[in-house]
Amino acid sequence: AADPVPKGSTSPSKSKSSGAAAMLRDRLLTLARLARDDLCLVGVRFTHENIDDDWGASTAQALRRNTQLQHLVLVGNGITDASGTKLASAVAKHPGLVTVAVGGNSLGDKTALAMAKAL
């Protein structure tokens, strides 16, 4: 049988998986830079990337070690109160955040109240 994918091309499934792997790698590198308090990292933007509560909690933990970040954008993901309150706690202790955007997640009253107190 002939190969359905011409030589020099990539199959759609391989492209999607390599794209997902690259996205995951980029997220991990960003979290590592955030936790290291990288002087050049002034913004983190994870928008519409299916970030869940595990990633939200990891972001909160990395944010606690950081003093340089100015902008945190986590819009349109799957974050709930389980990690939203952890993020709010980290935001409250952060000395330099100017922008915090968490809209489009499944956040409830607990996170809203915690963020209001944090800001």
N, C-alpha and C positions, 0 to 999 in steps of 0.2 A: 504494500500500500504506500502511496505517496505521502510524504510529510506534509500535513496541512498548513504548516507554517513555513513560508519561504526562507531560504538561507539569508542571514543578515537581519532577520526580523525577530521580534520577541512575541511570544504568545500573550494574549490579553491577561491570562491568569498570572503569568510570570511578571508582567508589568505591574499588575495590581499588588502582587505580594512584595515585589521589590520596592514599590512606592510606599506600601504600608511599613515595610522594614525601615526605609529611609525616614519616614515620619516618626516612628518609634525611636530611632537613633537620635534624631534631632531633639525630640522631647527629653530624652535621657541626658543629652549633652547640656541642654538648657537648664534642667534641674540641677545638674552637677555644678554648672557655673553659678547658679543662684545660691547654692549651699556654700560654695567657696567664697562668696562675697566678691565676685569678679567686678573690678572697678569699671570695666567697659560695658557691663550689662545693666542698662537702665530701664529696659522694658521686657516683659514677658507677655506673649500673646498666644494663647491657645484658644482659638475660636472655631466653633463647629467641628471639633476633632474627636467627639465622643469621649471626652475626658470623664471618667467616673469618680466615685468617692475615693478609691484607692489613690488615683492621681491627685485628686484634690487634697487628700491628707498628706501625700508626699510633697506637694507644692507648699502646703502650710509649714511642714517641717523644714523644708529648705529656706523658706522665707524667714523663719525665726533666726537663722544664722546670717542673714543678709542685712546690710545697712545701706547699700547703694541703689537698690531698685527704686524707680520713680513711678512706673506704670505697670499695673497688673490687670490683664484683660483675659477673663475666662468665660467669655460669652458663648451661649448656645451649646452647652455640653450636657452631661448627665449628672451634675453635682447636686446632691441633696443636703438636707440639714446634717447628715452624718459627718460630712467633711466641711460643710459650709460654716459651721460654728468654729471648727478648728482654723479655718482660713480667717475668720473674723478675729479670733484670738491673736493670730500672728500679725494681722493688719494693725491691731491695737498697739502692739509693741514695736512696730516698725517705725524708725525715725524719719524716713524720707519719702514715703509714698504720696504721690500727688493724685494719681488716678487709680481707682479700683472699679472694675466693671465686671459684674457677675450675672447680668440679665440673661434670660433665656435658659435658665437652669431650673431644676425642680426644687427650688429653695422655698422654705416655709417661714412661718413667723419667728421660729427660734433664730434662724440665721439673720432675718431682717432686723430683729431686735439687737442681736450681737453686733452686726455691722453698724447699726445706728450708734451704739455705745462706743464702738471702736473709732468711728470717725468723729 
